[in-house]
Amino acid sequence: MNTTLQIRTNKKTKDKAKKIFNNLGLDMSSGINLFLAQVVNTESIPFEPRTENGFTLKREMEIIKETKYALKHGKRYTSIKEAHADLLK
């Protein structure tokens, strides 16, 4: 027995997903059903979510931590010339 699932998503995401599904020979309903079947089969999200920068959330948090550390403890230069000279050492 089939049931109806109604979701909200932004237009850009929907349009991009529809285009990808069409390129794979699927309609939106089949693509969403395929995803839901994988969720059930794996009992998890069937992929590793990524941020808009393409990193896993864990890696992005590491990068933010490293960046904050570098800003606080990194070497500072007063000019590009000084930074360039240091790079050439």
N, C-alpha and C positions, 0 to 999 in steps of 0.2 A: 504494500500500500504506500503510495506516495503522499508526501505532505509538502506544504509550501513554506519556504523560508524567506523572510523579508529582512534585508539588511540595509544599512546606510553606509555609504562610502562617498568619497569625493569624486567628482566627475572625471578628473584627470586620471586617477587610479583605475576607475572603471573602464575608461576608454583605452588605456594602455593594456590592461588585462584582456579586454575583449579582442584587441588586435593580436596579442600573443596567442590567445586561445584559438583564434581564427587561423593563424599561421600554423598551428598544430593540428588543425582539422577539427577543433572542438568549438561548441558554442559555450556561452557563459555558464549555463546550467550544468553542462557536462564537466567543465573545468572546475567549478565549485564542488560538484559531487565527487570528482576525483580527489580533490584536496581533503574533503571530509572523510572519504574512505581511508585515505592515508593516515589521518588523525586517529581513526578508530583502529587501524591495523598496527600502528606503532605506539598507540596510547600516548602520543606526544605531538608536538608540532613537528611535521616531517622535514624540517629544514632548520638551519641555525639563523635566527633573526639577525639582521645587520642594520646598522644605523645608516642615515642618509649619506655618510661618508664612506660606506662600504666596509666598516669594521664591525666585529662583534661588539656587543655592549661592554664585555669584559676588557677587550683590547682598547676600546675608545677611552674607558675609564683609566687604564694604565697610561695612555698617551697624555691625558689631561694631567694626571699626577706627575709624570715626567716633565711636562711643560711647566707646571707650577714650580717644581723643584729647580729647573733650569733658570726660570725667571728670578727666583729667590737667591740661588747660589751660583749662577753662571757668571762668567767673565763679561764685563761690560766695556764698551769702547766709546770713545768720544768722537770718532770719525770713521768713515769707511776706510780711509787710508790706514789707520791704526789696525782695524780688523783685518784688512788685506795683508798687511805686513806680518801679523800674527799667524795667519793661515799659511804663509810661505815659509815659516820657520820649520 
